[in-house]
Amino acid sequence: MHFQDQAELPVLATPRTPGCIRHEIGRCLGPCVPAVTEQAYAAQLSMARAFLDGTSNGPMTALQHRMVAHSDAMAFERAAQVRNKLHRLKLLRAQFERLRFAVETLTFAYPITGYDNETRVYLVKRCTVRADLKVPTSRREQEEFTEWARRVFEAPERPSRSIPIHEIDELLLLSSWFQRHPDEFARTLAPEVAVREFGA
């Protein structure tokens, strides 16, 4: 990247490569050409991050204004293109909200009996499986269950808006499965209930 307001070394002060087609058609700010200041680029980046975090509607508001401006100028095809982009952003925002809800609310113990008639308890925190334990049958196993539950459910967590990439697939799978099977979700136990039932 090279910004408009970035100083050049004298040896590099020769003309740069030709312009960027993505910048010329309005799909990029053009930091490679350089067509934007570092401050303006950072502001756009901050707005995009805030949108993805769910704390700002900046991109949708900007598209709404562009759509109205194109419509007022009777550029209806451009207005329709912007409307379609706005619709896709709204769908993306709705999907992020569902994921955020899953991360913030799906914390429980899930006992389930497998094909071999062995009942296991999955400890799920923030929509990811943190432990897979068999139902305790002895005092020692009950104590181990309690220790696992304490370790999983009481451990400090990163902020909910920060989700590691390797957890996203599991999060999507778990949240969609429980949405499709609400009867299974009804069988889940709050962490403290699971400790009372299976722990020591």
Residue pairs with C-beta under 8 A, 6 or more apart in sequence:
1 31
1 32
1 34
1 41
2 16
2 31
2 32
2 33
2 34
3 31
3 34
3 36
3 37
3 38
3 41
4 34
4 35
4 36
4 37
5 37
5 38
5 39
6 34
6 38
16 33
16 34
17 33
19 30
19 33
19 35
20 28
20 30
20 32
20 33
20 35
22 28
22 30
23 29
23 30
23 32
23 33
23 35
29 35
29 36
29 40
29 41
29 44
30 36
31 41
47 56
47 58
47 59
48 59
50 56
50 58
51 57
51 58
51 59
51 60
51 89
51 93
52 96
53 161
54 93
54 96
54 97
54 100
54 161
59 89
60 86
60 89
60 90
60 93
63 82
63 85
63 86
63 89
64 86
66 82
67 79
67 82
67 83
67 86
68 79
70 76
70 78
70 79
70 82
71 79
98 175
99 163
99 171
99 172
99 175
100 160
100 161
102 127
102 171
102 174
102 175
103 126
103 127
103 160
103 163
103 171
104 126
104 160
106 124
106 126
106 127
106 174
106 175
106 178
107 124
107 125
107 126
107 127
107 153
107 191
108 124
108 188
108 189
108 190
108 191
108 194
109 121
109 122
109 123
109 124
109 149
109 188
109 189
109 190
109 191
109 193
109 194
109 198
110 121
110 122
110 124
110 184
110 187
110 188
110 189
111 119
111 120
111 121
111 122
111 135
111 187
111 189
111 194
111 198
112 119
112 120
112 121
112 122
112 184
112 187
113 119
113 120
114 120
118 134
119 134
119 135
120 132
120 133
120 134
120 135
121 132
121 133
121 134
121 135
121 145
121 194
121 198
122 129
122 131
122 132
122 133
123 129
123 130
123 131
123 132
123 133
123 148
123 149
123 152
123 153
123 191
123 194
124 130
124 174
124 188
125 152
125 153
125 157
126 157
126 160
127 170
127 171
127 174
127 175
128 167
128 170
128 171
128 174
129 170
129 174
130 152
131 148
131 151
131 152
133 144
133 145
133 148
134 141
135 198
136 142
136 144
136 145
136 198
136 199
136 200
139 200
142 198
142 199
142 200
143 199
143 200
145 195
145 198
145 199
145 200
146 195
146 199
146 200
149 191
149 194
149 195
149 199
150 195
153 191
163 171
177 184
178 184
178 185
189 197
